[in-house]
Amino acid sequence: MSYQVLARKWRPRRFAEMIGQQHVLQALVHSLAQGRLHHAYLFTGTRGVGKTTVARILAKAFNCESGVTAEPCGTCTSCVEIDEGRFVDLIEVDAASRTKVDETRELLENVYYAPTRGRYKVYLIDEVHMFSGHSFNALLKTLEEPPPHVKFLLATTDPKKLPVTILSRCLQFNLRRLPAAQLASHVGRILQAEGVAGDEGSCRLLGEAADGSVRDALSLLDQAIAYGGGALREGDVRSMLGTIDRQHLTRLLGMIAEGDAAAVIAHCRQIAEANPDFSAALGELSRLLQRVAVVQLLGTEAAGLEEDPQILDIARRMVPEECQLCYQIGLIGRRDLALAPDPASGFEMVLLRMLAFRSEQGAQAVEPLSGTAAAQSQAAAQSSGAGPAACADDWPALIARLELAGRVRELAAQCVFQGVSNGQFRLALSPAHAGLRSAQAERRLDQAIKRLYGEEVRLALSIEAVAAAETPAQARSRAELEREREAVAAIEADPNVIALRESLGAVIESTTPREPVSARPEQTNEESR
């Protein structure tokens, strides 16, 4: 017997065998059970997600000799012939090969004749978006009022190309791309049923490479079994797909967080020796950066993730804004990779760009403020007789180094710095500005302080009035007021202004420059909060 490829051998023959797509199957099963049958169904979705498969199962449900049912028997003559592709009343049409209007009219000439064997005559038109405008017009009237013995099943990967008049006459079902984990699990079950040895890493790689398509996953599985000589090993599958071990990319990301350009270049060239798929490598690098960003924003527990130690370490060492920028550079670099002189140099240049655009805080080495350093700083302050508030004058400069933004920056600007002692970075917030305090803002401020001084230091924020100290916000307002007073004095002392006042009785209405509306900066969402 000739070999049957896995994608055909494991094609579902019942709704219960379908993978995912429960939102589509539930609607179809209920309508069949209640006898609410429509005359036209449209199945949309990317390649390999089950559009034609669902349509064929639905054709069996219409024509099963046991009656219209959501669970066709699969053993009667009609079910067997539909499974084998030789049922005379299931007319399967490839719209790409019937684009001419004359061919469409010829197809529809037999619509009004009763079915030969089955209960319904079913027209399954695949890639229906390939029809020409005239073909759609020829189909339109028949699709709107077909004879009671006719059902239309349409499938397409591009529903936007269908006229609205066609869409409005069909029940529409959108089949979704399947998650990589679900595809990996499906591949594992097939391996077990086929008696093929394989490991979990191989299944995961095939599930990710399939990009949401069941058919692609099984086609890749066929190829991987042949490549591995009848067995699946992660190294062989990775070599076949041209993918890079995730550990290599994680190490690269750690080097970028450290700003170690020499190590990044050396590791890039080591990776290039295996001639991998650099586009896929940039995609995986962006996926790792997304995980880092989630951990930075929500923490491991809040994000519901069990992250490996390397990701957690990168999340602590990389500034959140830098992580977002690297993610964007990775996406754009992947898009433009085809324009590079060669993929290897394009990949290397993307990583160099991530290093070149690192923030000032990420680029400079920041000495962690350990418990010993904190004690020494405290002792020095006490020896000068100024106490813990001796560093208060440096607090505005420190805010700039923390690289805060929006509400978090305003919270810090309204605080008085009280010093660092016993591993606590102590700030006092006036009760008048207590509304700026929130769990999220306080957590982000604490993370910024830890990035600058190390994990040993934690934020201690209290609500209290410190009469003798001035907050950075108050200092800024005072400085602006002083500059305005100096400007007023300079204008009033100007000889030209004095002459205008004496000769014409001119009056100074305002000394504040009026900013054009177009030049005023828009308030960001973060600042508005």
C-alpha positions, 0 to 999 in steps of 0.5 A: 500500500502506498504511503499516505501523508499525515495531513491526509491520514489524520484529517478529522472525519467528525466534529469531535475530532476537530482541534480547537475552533469550538466557537464554530463547532458549537454553532454548527452542532446546535443548528443541526440538532435543532434542524435550523439549516441555512442554505449558505455557509461561509468559512474564513481563516488562514491556511490549514486551520480546517475550513474545507474539513469542516465543510466536508463534515457538514456535507456528511451531516446533511447527507448521512443516511441516518438523517440530518445529524451533528454526528454522522455515522461515518459508515453509511454509503454517503459518509464513506463516499464523501470521505473518499471524495467520490460522492456525486452530490458533493460538487467541490470547486476550486474557484481559482480555476473557474474565474471566468463567468461562463464557467460559473454559469455552467456550474450553476446550470445543474443547481435546479436538478434534484440530487442523484443519491443524497438528501442535498446537493452540496456545492463546496467552493474553495477560495471563493474570493478568486471569482471575478466580479461577473462570476459573483454576479452570476452566483448572487441570485442563485445564492440568495434563493436556491432550491430547497435541495441545494446547500452552498459551502464557501471557503476563503482565506481572504474574505475582504475580497468578497462583495458585501452582497455575497457576505450578507447572504451567508452564515459566516464562521471565522476559524482561528489560528491555533496556539503553538502549545495546542499544535505541539500537543496534537503533534505529540499525540500523533507521534504516540499513535504512529509509534514514532519516538520524539521528545517534547522539545521537538513537538514545541518547535514544530508547533511554533514553526506551524504558525497556527496551521494544523496542516503545516504542523503535520507536513513539518512532522512528516519532514522531520520524521524523514530528516531524523531517520524515523525519530524526532530529536530536538537538535535534528528538528532545530537544524531542519527548521534553521532555528536558533536555540533559545538559550543563545538568544537569551544570552544575547539579550543578557549581553545587550542588557549589560551593554557588552558590544564585544560579546554580542558581536562574538556571539552573533558570529558564532551563531552565524556559523550554523546558518540559521533562519535569522528572521525567525531568530529576530522573531524569537528575540522579540518574543523574549523581550515581550516576556521581559516587559510583562515581568517588569510591569506585573511581576512573575506572580501577577503575570501568571508566569513561571519565568526562568532565572535568566529572564528574571535577571534580564528584567531586573537589569534592563530599563523598561523603556529600553526593553520597549525600544529594543522590541520595536527595533527588533520588529522593524529589523525583522521587516527590513531584513530582506534589504540587508546585504545578507541576513547575518549582517542584517541580524548583527546590525539590529543588535548593534542598533539595540546597543547604540540606542540604549538609554543613558542609565543603561549605558553607564555603570551604576554601582549598587548601593549595598548595605555597607555603602549605605551605612558609609553614606549615612555615617558621612552625613552624620559626621557632617552634622547634617543628618539623613537629609544631607542628600536632599539637594541631590534629590532632583538630580537623582530623579533625572537619573531614575528616568521616570515619566508621567505620574511616577515622576510627578509623585517623586517630584512631590516627595522629600528625600529623607535619606537611606538607612538600613536598606530603606530609601525613605521618602515623605509625601505631603498629605496635600499630594497623597492622591498621587500615591497608588500601588502601581506608581509606588511599585514602578518607583521602587523598581527604578530605585532598585535598578539604580542602587541594587536589590538591597535597597527598597522604597519606604514612602510615608505620608507626612509633612516636612516643614523644613524641606522643599520638594523638587516640585516646589523648587521648580515652581520657586525657580520659575517664579524667580525667573518671571520676576527677573523678566518683569524687572528687566522689561520695566527697566528697558529704556524703550518700554519706559519711553512708550509708557511716558509718551503714549501711556502704554501699559504692560498687560502680561510678561508671560509669552503666549504659546501658539496652540500648535506648539503646545505639547499634548498631554500623554495618557500617563501624564493625564493619570 
